[in-house]
Amino acid sequence: TVFNSLNHDMTLTEFKFIWYMEYSHRMWGRVVGLAYILPAAYFWRKGWLSRPMKGCVLALCGLVCFQGLLGWYMVKSGLEEKPDSYDIPRVSQYRLAAHLGSALVLYSASLWMGLSLLLPRHKLPETHQLLRLRQFAHGTTALIFLTALSGAFVAGLDAGLVYNSFPKMGERWIPDDLLAFSPVLRNIFENPTTVQFDHRILGITSVTAVTALYLFSRKIPLPRRTRMAVTSLLAVACIQ
């Protein structure tokens, strides 16, 4: 069905390229899972893990397995026949966002746990400015995470193909079909124009928040490692 409605002119060589891309992604995911689970089982058996560490290891291994399950569930949605739909076959943007979101959580948790073990935590005085910086950093993290998830909706709906001009969308700042779907809430998740518009706004807001975080951090005496992290965050945000 997918071949007839979407890729009927695809050659065998083109199909093999896509097949190997998907196969490599699955195999790499399984290797990542083994890289988590096998050492974890070995360290557990040797008694090298403390009680809190066992909880963290179980949570990470659970996230790895859940990530694989979500990947299967996502791909399955692109293979389901929808007799009442005239749209091209594609995976569910909801499942794609869930798959990406869980991957980001897994990666961030792994990095946080690894750095916590490798680098000693700085004992800083809990000043009002430091508390505000920490809250600001947490808020910026949530905003970046939301922006990334909105990108999954853009990919899932091919929303990036709707408008290819920036900063305007076509000839307008706010496109006419922004709220074309009913009820209105559907537009946020299913209207390609709205999805692309939201992703743009969230992206600009994220870069603005990261810049503000950097400028605010310059006013506070911070350890060299922390200052380097904030500067790196700004650099990566600008590149992105």
C-alpha positions as protocol buffer text, in pm:
chain_id: "A"
residue {
  index: 1
  type: THR
  ca { x: 0 y: 0 z: 0 }
}
residue {
  index: 2
  type: VAL
  ca { x: 279 y: 242 z: 94 }
}
residue {
  index: 3
  type: PHE
  ca { x: 460 y: 156 z: -230 }
}
residue {
  index: 4
  type: ASN
  ca { x: 154 y: 215 z: -447 }
}
residue {
  index: 5
  type: SER
  ca { x: 46 y: 542 z: -286 }
}
residue {
  index: 6
  type: LEU
  ca { x: 380 y: 707 z: -208 }
}
residue {
  index: 7
  type: ASN
  ca { x: 688 y: 544 z: -361 }
}
residue {
  index: 8
  type: HIS
  ca { x: 563 y: 370 z: -675 }
}
residue {
  index: 9
  type: ASP
  ca { x: 858 y: 500 z: -879 }
}
residue {
  index: 10
  type: MET
  ca { x: 1125 y: 392 z: -627 }
}
residue {
  index: 11
  type: THR
  ca { x: 1407 y: 176 z: -764 }
}
residue {
  index: 12
  type: LEU
  ca { x: 1548 y: -127 z: -585 }
}
residue {
  index: 13
  type: THR
  ca { x: 1870 y: 63 z: -507 }
}
residue {
  index: 14
  type: GLU
  ca { x: 1673 y: 348 z: -346 }
}
residue {
  index: 15
  type: PHE
  ca { x: 1471 y: 100 z: -143 }
}
residue {
  index: 16
  type: LYS
  ca { x: 1788 y: -74 z: -22 }
}
residue {
  index: 17
  type: PHE
  ca { x: 1928 y: 260 z: 100 }
}
residue {
  index: 18
  type: ILE
  ca { x: 1619 y: 330 z: 312 }
}
residue {
  index: 19
  type: TRP
  ca { x: 1607 y: -31 z: 434 }
}
residue {
  index: 20
  type: TYR
  ca { x: 1971 y: -25 z: 549 }
}
residue {
  index: 21
  type: MET
  ca { x: 1918 y: 311 z: 721 }
}
residue {
  index: 22
  type: GLU
  ca { x: 1627 y: 168 z: 920 }
}
residue {
  index: 23
  type: TYR
  ca { x: 1805 y: -162 z: 987 }
}
residue {
  index: 24
  type: SER
  ca { x: 2118 y: 20 z: 1111 }
}
residue {
  index: 25
  type: HIS
  ca { x: 1908 y: 237 z: 1340 }
}
residue {
  index: 26
  type: ARG
  ca { x: 1743 y: -69 z: 1494 }
}
residue {
  index: 27
  type: MET
  ca { x: 2072 y: -255 z: 1535 }
}
residue {
  index: 28
  type: TRP
  ca { x: 2239 y: 51 z: 1688 }
}
residue {
  index: 29
  type: GLY
  ca { x: 1948 y: 85 z: 1932 }
}
residue {
  index: 30
  type: ARG
  ca { x: 1995 y: -278 z: 2039 }
}
residue {
  index: 31
  type: VAL
  ca { x: 2370 y: -226 z: 2084 }
}
residue {
  index: 32
  type: VAL
  ca { x: 2295 y: 77 z: 2305 }
}
residue {
  index: 33
  type: GLY
  ca { x: 2055 y: -138 z: 2508 }
}
residue {
  index: 34
  type: LEU
  ca { x: 2319 y: -407 z: 2560 }
}
residue {
  index: 35
  type: ALA
  ca { x: 2577 y: -139 z: 2648 }
}
residue {
  index: 36
  type: TYR
  ca { x: 2345 y: -39 z: 2933 }
}
residue {
  index: 37
  type: ILE
  ca { x: 2213 y: -371 z: 3054 }
}
residue {
  index: 38
  type: LEU
  ca { x: 2520 y: -601 z: 3038 }
}
residue {
  index: 39
  type: PRO
  ca { x: 2757 y: -376 z: 3241 }
}
residue {
  index: 40
  type: ALA
  ca { x: 2474 y: -295 z: 3482 }
}
residue {
  index: 41
  type: ALA
  ca { x: 2414 y: -667 z: 3546 }
}
residue {
  index: 42
  type: TYR
  ca { x: 2787 y: -726 z: 3590 }
}
residue {
  index: 43
  type: PHE
  ca { x: 2835 y: -439 z: 3837 }
}
residue {
  index: 44
  type: TRP
  ca { x: 2521 y: -543 z: 4025 }
}
residue {
  index: 45
  type: ARG
  ca { x: 2646 y: -900 z: 4061 }
}
residue {
  index: 46
  type: LYS
  ca { x: 2987 y: -778 z: 4181 }
}
residue {
  index: 47
  type: GLY
  ca { x: 2819 y: -567 z: 4448 }
}
residue {
  index: 48
  type: TRP
  ca { x: 2973 y: -243 z: 4322 }
}
residue {
  index: 49
  type: LEU
  ca { x: 2644 y: -51 z: 4319 }
}
residue {
  index: 50
  type: SER
  ca { x: 2506 y: 134 z: 4621 }
}
residue {
  index: 51
  type: ARG
  ca { x: 2135 y: 119 z: 4698 }
}
residue {
  index: 52
  type: PRO
  ca { x: 2056 y: 463 z: 4541 }
}
residue {
  index: 53
  type: MET
  ca { x: 2272 y: 370 z: 4241 }
}
residue {
  index: 54
  type: LYS
  ca { x: 2073 y: 49 z: 4189 }
}
residue {
  index: 55
  type: GLY
  ca { x: 1755 y: 253 z: 4162 }
}
residue {
  index: 56
  type: CYS
  ca { x: 1915 y: 483 z: 3902 }
}
residue {
  index: 57
  type: VAL
  ca { x: 2050 y: 188 z: 3703 }
}
residue {
  index: 58
  type: LEU
  ca { x: 1711 y: 15 z: 3701 }
}
residue {
  index: 59
  type: ALA
  ca { x: 1542 y: 337 z: 3588 }
}
residue {
  index: 60
  type: LEU
  ca { x: 1790 y: 385 z: 3301 }
}
residue {
  index: 61
  type: CYS
  ca { x: 1761 y: 23 z: 3188 }
}
residue {
  index: 62
  type: GLY
  ca { x: 1383 y: 56 z: 3201 }
}
residue {
  index: 63
  type: LEU
  ca { x: 1403 y: 371 z: 2989 }
}
residue {
  index: 64
  type: VAL
  ca { x: 1619 y: 188 z: 2732 }
}
residue {
  index: 65
  type: CYS
  ca { x: 1362 y: -92 z: 2699 }
}
residue {
  index: 66
  type: PHE
  ca { x: 1074 y: 158 z: 2689 }
}
residue {
  index: 67
  type: GLN
  ca { x: 1252 y: 351 z: 2413 }
}
residue {
  index: 68
  type: GLY
  ca { x: 1273 y: 40 z: 2199 }
}
residue {
  index: 69
  type: LEU
  ca { x: 905 y: -39 z: 2259 }
}
residue {
  index: 70
  type: LEU
  ca { x: 808 y: 317 z: 2162 }
}
residue {
  index: 71
  type: GLY
  ca { x: 1014 y: 287 z: 1843 }
}
residue {
  index: 72
  type: TRP
  ca { x: 823 y: -27 z: 1741 }
}
residue {
  index: 73
  type: TYR
  ca { x: 490 y: 137 z: 1831 }
}
residue {
  index: 74
  type: MET
  ca { x: 581 y: 444 z: 1623 }
}
residue {
  index: 75
  type: VAL
  ca { x: 684 y: 249 z: 1310 }
}
residue {
  index: 76
  type: LYS
  ca { x: 370 y: 36 z: 1340 }
}
residue {
  index: 77
  type: SER
  ca { x: 154 y: 347 z: 1296 }
}
residue {
  index: 78
  type: GLY
  ca { x: 308 y: 411 z: 953 }
}
residue {
  index: 79
  type: LEU
  ca { x: 219 y: 63 z: 831 }
}
residue {
  index: 80
  type: GLU
  ca { x: -148 y: 69 z: 933 }
}
residue {
  index: 81
  type: GLU
  ca { x: -395 y: 98 z: 647 }
}
residue {
  index: 82
  type: LYS
  ca { x: -643 y: 387 z: 687 }
}
residue {
  index: 83
  type: PRO
  ca { x: -923 y: 328 z: 433 }
}
residue {
  index: 84
  type: ASP
  ca { x: -1100 y: 654 z: 522 }
}
residue {
  index: 85
  type: SER
  ca { x: -787 y: 870 z: 485 }
}
residue {
  index: 86
  type: TYR
  ca { x: -661 y: 1035 z: 166 }
}
residue {
  index: 87
  type: ASP
  ca { x: -334 y: 1142 z: 326 }
}
residue {
  index: 88
  type: ILE
  ca { x: -2 y: 980 z: 235 }
}
residue {
  index: 89
  type: PRO
  ca { x: 115 y: 701 z: 471 }
}
residue {
  index: 90
  type: ARG
  ca { x: 325 y: 837 z: 756 }
}
residue {
  index: 91
  type: VAL
  ca { x: 401 y: 755 z: 1118 }
}
residue {
  index: 92
  type: SER
  ca { x: 190 y: 922 z: 1385 }
}
residue {
  index: 93
  type: GLN
  ca { x: 337 y: 1258 z: 1485 }
}
residue {
  index: 94
  type: TYR
  ca { x: 223 y: 1187 z: 1843 }
}
residue {
  index: 95
  type: ARG
  ca { x: 421 y: 861 z: 1859 }
}
residue {
  index: 96
  type: LEU
  ca { x: 720 y: 1025 z: 1688 }
}
residue {
  index: 97
  type: ALA
  ca { x: 721 y: 1301 z: 1951 }
}
residue {
  index: 98
  type: ALA
  ca { x: 695 y: 1041 z: 2229 }
}
residue {
  index: 99
  type: HIS
  ca { x: 987 y: 843 z: 2080 }
}
residue {
  index: 100
  type: LEU
  ca { x: 1204 y: 1154 z: 2052 }
}
residue {
  index: 101
  type: GLY
  ca { x: 1101 y: 1279 z: 2397 }
}
residue {
  index: 102
  type: SER
  ca { x: 1190 y: 953 z: 2568 }
}
residue {
  index: 103
  type: ALA
  ca { x: 1526 y: 948 z: 2386 }
}
residue {
  index: 104
  type: LEU
  ca { x: 1602 y: 1300 z: 2514 }
}
residue {
  index: 105
  type: VAL
  ca { x: 1508 y: 1200 z: 2869 }
}
residue {
  index: 106
  type: LEU
  ca { x: 1725 y: 888 z: 2846 }
}
residue {
  index: 107
  type: TYR
  ca { x: 2023 y: 1078 z: 2708 }
}
residue {
  index: 108
  type: SER
  ca { x: 1992 y: 1363 z: 2959 }
}
residue {
  index: 109
  type: ALA
  ca { x: 1954 y: 1124 z: 3255 }
}
residue {
  index: 110
  type: SER
  ca { x: 2255 y: 921 z: 3141 }
}
residue {
  index: 111
  type: LEU
  ca { x: 2469 y: 1233 z: 3100 }
}
residue {
  index: 112
  type: TRP
  ca { x: 2357 y: 1373 z: 3437 }
}
residue {
  index: 113
  type: MET
  ca { x: 2429 y: 1047 z: 3616 }
}
residue {
  index: 114
  type: GLY
  ca { x: 2768 y: 1004 z: 3447 }
}
residue {
  index: 115
  type: LEU
  ca { x: 2881 y: 1359 z: 3525 }
}
residue {
  index: 116
  type: SER
  ca { x: 2758 y: 1326 z: 3884 }
}
residue {
  index: 117
  type: LEU
  ca { x: 2990 y: 1028 z: 3928 }
}
residue {
  index: 118
  type: LEU
  ca { x: 3289 y: 1178 z: 3746 }
}
residue {
  index: 119
  type: LEU
  ca { x: 3280 y: 1535 z: 3875 }
}
residue {
  index: 120
  type: PRO
  ca { x: 3244 y: 1633 z: 4241 }
}
residue {
  index: 121
  type: ARG
  ca { x: 2956 y: 1869 z: 4314 }
}
residue {
  index: 122
  type: HIS
  ca { x: 3052 y: 2227 z: 4398 }
}
residue {
  index: 123
  type: LYS
  ca { x: 2942 y: 2348 z: 4741 }
}
residue {
  index: 124
  type: LEU
  ca { x: 2814 y: 2697 z: 4667 }
}
residue {
  index: 125
  type: PRO
  ca { x: 2643 y: 2935 z: 4910 }
}
residue {
  index: 126
  type: GLU
  ca { x: 2266 y: 2934 z: 4848 }
}
residue {
  index: 127
  type: THR
  ca { x: 2231 y: 3302 z: 4763 }
}
residue {
  index: 128
  type: HIS
  ca { x: 1916 y: 3455 z: 4618 }
}
residue {
  index: 129
  type: GLN
  ca { x: 2091 y: 3510 z: 4284 }
}
residue {
  index: 130
  type: LEU
  ca { x: 2210 y: 3150 z: 4264 }
}
residue {
  index: 131
  type: LEU
  ca { x: 1860 y: 3022 z: 4340 }
}
residue {
  index: 132
  type: ARG
  ca { x: 1718 y: 3241 z: 4063 }
}
residue {
  index: 133
  type: LEU
  ca { x: 1985 y: 3117 z: 3822 }
}
residue {
  index: 134
  type: ARG
  ca { x: 1898 y: 2755 z: 3901 }
}
residue {
  index: 135
  type: GLN
  ca { x: 1525 y: 2821 z: 3848 }
}
residue {
  index: 136
  type: PHE
  ca { x: 1603 y: 3005 z: 3524 }
}
residue {
  index: 137
  type: ALA
  ca { x: 1816 y: 2712 z: 3406 }
}
residue {
  index: 138
  type: HIS
  ca { x: 1540 y: 2461 z: 3482 }
}
residue {
  index: 139
  type: GLY
  ca { x: 1284 y: 2674 z: 3298 }
}
residue {
  index: 140
  type: THR
  ca { x: 1516 y: 2706 z: 2997 }
}
residue {
  index: 141
  type: THR
  ca { x: 1567 y: 2329 z: 2997 }
}
residue {
  index: 142
  type: ALA
  ca { x: 1191 y: 2272 z: 2986 }
}
residue {
  index: 143
  type: LEU
  ca { x: 1156 y: 2525 z: 2703 }
}
residue {
  index: 144
  type: ILE
  ca { x: 1429 y: 2357 z: 2496 }
}
residue {
  index: 145
  type: PHE
  ca { x: 1268 y: 2017 z: 2556 }
}
residue {
  index: 146
  type: LEU
  ca { x: 930 y: 2152 z: 2439 }
}
residue {
  index: 147
  type: THR
  ca { x: 1094 y: 2304 z: 2130 }
}
residue {
  index: 148
  type: ALA
  ca { x: 1252 y: 1969 z: 2041 }
}
residue {
  index: 149
  type: LEU
  ca { x: 917 y: 1792 z: 2080 }
}
residue {
  index: 150
  type: SER
  ca { x: 751 y: 2049 z: 1854 }
}
residue {
  index: 151
  type: GLY
  ca { x: 1020 y: 1963 z: 1599 }
}
residue {
  index: 152
  type: ALA
  ca { x: 898 y: 1602 z: 1604 }
}
residue {
  index: 153
  type: PHE
  ca { x: 549 y: 1724 z: 1509 }
}
residue {
  index: 154
  type: VAL
  ca { x: 704 y: 1925 z: 1223 }
}
residue {
  index: 155
  type: ALA
  ca { x: 882 y: 1612 z: 1099 }
}
residue {
  index: 156
  type: GLY
  ca { x: 581 y: 1385 z: 1146 }
}
residue {
  index: 157
  type: LEU
  ca { x: 349 y: 1613 z: 944 }
}
residue {
  index: 158
  type: ASP
  ca { x: 612 y: 1722 z: 686 }
}
residue {
  index: 159
  type: ALA
  ca { x: 524 y: 2070 z: 810 }
}
residue {
  index: 160
  type: GLY
  ca { x: 863 y: 2205 z: 706 }
}
residue {
  index: 161
  type: LEU
  ca { x: 745 y: 2185 z: 343 }
}
residue {
  index: 162
  type: VAL
  ca { x: 453 y: 2423 z: 393 }
}
residue {
  index: 163
  type: TYR
  ca { x: 648 y: 2749 z: 422 }
}
residue {
  index: 164
  type: ASN
  ca { x: 1017 y: 2792 z: 334 }
}
residue {
  index: 165
  type: SER
  ca { x: 1063 y: 3165 z: 406 }
}
residue {
  index: 166
  type: PHE
  ca { x: 1182 y: 3328 z: 728 }
}
residue {
  index: 167
  type: PRO
  ca { x: 1103 y: 3529 z: 934 }
}
residue {
  index: 168
  type: LYS
  ca { x: 771 y: 3567 z: 749 }
}
residue {
  index: 169
  type: MET
  ca { x: 562 y: 3267 z: 646 }
}
residue {
  index: 170
  type: GLY
  ca { x: 499 y: 3343 z: 280 }
}
residue {
  index: 171
  type: GLU
  ca { x: 399 y: 3707 z: 264 }
}
residue {
  index: 172
  type: ARG
  ca { x: 254 y: 3724 z: 614 }
}
residue {
  index: 173
  type: TRP
  ca { x: 382 y: 3727 z: 970 }
}
residue {
  index: 174
  type: ILE
  ca { x: 80 y: 3523 z: 1080 }
}
residue {
  index: 175
  type: PRO
  ca { x: -56 y: 3290 z: 807 }
}
residue {
  index: 176
  type: ASP
  ca { x: -427 y: 3284 z: 722 }
}
residue {
  index: 177
  type: ASP
  ca { x: -470 y: 2910 z: 782 }
}
residue {
  index: 178
  type: LEU
  ca { x: -321 y: 2913 z: 1133 }
}
residue {
  index: 179
  type: LEU
  ca { x: -653 y: 2808 z: 1291 }
}
residue {
  index: 180
  type: ALA
  ca { x: -812 y: 2630 z: 995 }
}
residue {
  index: 181
  type: PHE
  ca { x: -896 y: 2309 z: 1184 }
}
residue {
  index: 182
  type: SER
  ca { x: -1187 y: 2259 z: 1421 }
}
residue {
  index: 183
  type: PRO
  ca { x: -1186 y: 2232 z: 1718 }
}
residue {
  index: 184
  type: VAL
  ca { x: -912 y: 2494 z: 1766 }
}
residue {
  index: 185
  type: LEU
  ca { x: -696 y: 2268 z: 1984 }
}
residue {
  index: 186
  type: ARG
  ca { x: -642 y: 2028 z: 1690 }
}
residue {
  index: 187
  type: ASN
  ca { x: -441 y: 2295 z: 1508 }
}
residue {
  index: 188
  type: ILE
  ca { x: -159 y: 2276 z: 1763 }
}
residue {
  index: 189
  type: PHE
  ca { x: -92 y: 1909 z: 1690 }
}
residue {
  index: 190
  type: GLU
  ca { x: -238 y: 1838 z: 1344 }
}
residue {
  index: 191
  type: ASN
  ca { x: -234 y: 2156 z: 1133 }
}
residue {
  index: 192
  type: PRO
  ca { x: 105 y: 2167 z: 950 }
}
residue {
  index: 193
  type: THR
  ca { x: 97 y: 2548 z: 932 }
}
residue {
  index: 194
  type: THR
  ca { x: 33 y: 2588 z: 1305 }
}
residue {
  index: 195
  type: VAL
  ca { x: 290 y: 2322 z: 1392 }
}
residue {
  index: 196
  type: GLN
  ca { x: 558 y: 2502 z: 1189 }
}
residue {
  index: 197
  type: PHE
  ca { x: 454 y: 2841 z: 1333 }
}
residue {
  index: 198
  type: ASP
  ca { x: 471 y: 2710 z: 1690 }
}
residue {
  index: 199
  type: HIS
  ca { x: 812 y: 2552 z: 1628 }
}
residue {
  index: 200
  type: ARG
  ca { x: 948 y: 2883 z: 1496 }
}
residue {
  index: 201
  type: ILE
  ca { x: 815 y: 3076 z: 1795 }
}
residue {
  index: 202
  type: LEU
  ca { x: 947 y: 2818 z: 2042 }
}
residue {
  index: 203
  type: GLY
  ca { x: 1287 y: 2814 z: 1871 }
}
residue {
  index: 204
  type: ILE
  ca { x: 1321 y: 3193 z: 1886 }
}
residue {
  index: 205
  type: THR
  ca { x: 1203 y: 3192 z: 2248 }
}
residue {
  index: 206
  type: SER
  ca { x: 1454 y: 2920 z: 2339 }
}
residue {
  index: 207
  type: VAL
  ca { x: 1748 y: 3111 z: 2190 }
}
residue {
  index: 208
  type: THR
  ca { x: 1631 y: 3427 z: 2368 }
}
residue {
  index: 209
  type: ALA
  ca { x: 1603 y: 3240 z: 2700 }
}
residue {
  index: 210
  type: VAL
  ca { x: 1950 y: 3086 z: 2662 }
}
residue {
  index: 211
  type: THR
  ca { x: 2098 y: 3429 z: 2583 }
}
residue {
  index: 212
  type: ALA
  ca { x: 1925 y: 3581 z: 2885 }
}
residue {
  index: 213
  type: LEU
  ca { x: 2051 y: 3294 z: 3102 }
}
residue {
  index: 214
  type: TYR
  ca { x: 2405 y: 3359 z: 2983 }
}
residue {
  index: 215
  type: LEU
  ca { x: 2384 y: 3733 z: 3050 }
}
residue {
  index: 216
  type: PHE
  ca { x: 2236 y: 3674 z: 3395 }
}
residue {
  index: 217
  type: SER
  ca { x: 2508 y: 3421 z: 3481 }
}
residue {
  index: 218
  type: ARG
  ca { x: 2775 y: 3682 z: 3406 }
}
residue {
  index: 219
  type: LYS
  ca { x: 2655 y: 3882 z: 3707 }
}
residue {
  index: 220
  type: ILE
  ca { x: 2711 y: 3596 z: 3952 }
}
residue {
  index: 221
  type: PRO
  ca { x: 3045 y: 3461 z: 4078 }
}
residue {
  index: 222
  type: LEU
  ca { x: 3044 y: 3102 z: 3947 }
}
residue {
  index: 223
  type: PRO
  ca { x: 3302 y: 2820 z: 3929 }
}
residue {
  index: 224
  type: ARG
  ca { x: 3494 y: 2793 z: 3603 }
}
residue {
  index: 225
  type: ARG
  ca { x: 3318 y: 2468 z: 3511 }
}
residue {
  index: 226
  type: THR
  ca { x: 2972 y: 2620 z: 3551 }
}
residue {
  index: 227
  type: ARG
  ca { x: 3065 y: 2929 z: 3351 }
}
residue {
  index: 228
  type: MET
  ca { x: 3204 y: 2709 z: 3074 }
}
residue {
  index: 229
  type: ALA
  ca { x: 2879 y: 2510 z: 3066 }
}
residue {
  index: 230
  type: VAL
  ca { x: 2664 y: 2823 z: 3029 }
}
residue {
  index: 231
  type: THR
  ca { x: 2892 y: 2961 z: 2755 }
}
residue {
  index: 232
  type: SER
  ca { x: 2882 y: 2627 z: 2571 }
}
residue {
  index: 233
  type: LEU
  ca { x: 2503 y: 2626 z: 2595 }
}
residue {
  index: 234
  type: LEU
  ca { x: 2486 y: 2968 z: 2427 }
}
residue {
  index: 235
  type: ALA
  ca { x: 2729 y: 2857 z: 2154 }
}
residue {
  index: 236
  type: VAL
  ca { x: 2531 y: 2541 z: 2077 }
}
residue {
  index: 237
  type: ALA
  ca { x: 2201 y: 2734 z: 2077 }
}
residue {
  index: 238
  type: CYS
  ca { x: 2341 y: 2980 z: 1820 }
}
residue {
  index: 239
  type: ILE
  ca { x: 2473 y: 2697 z: 1601 }
}
residue {
  index: 240
  type: GLN
  ca { x: 2139 y: 2516 z: 1622 }
}
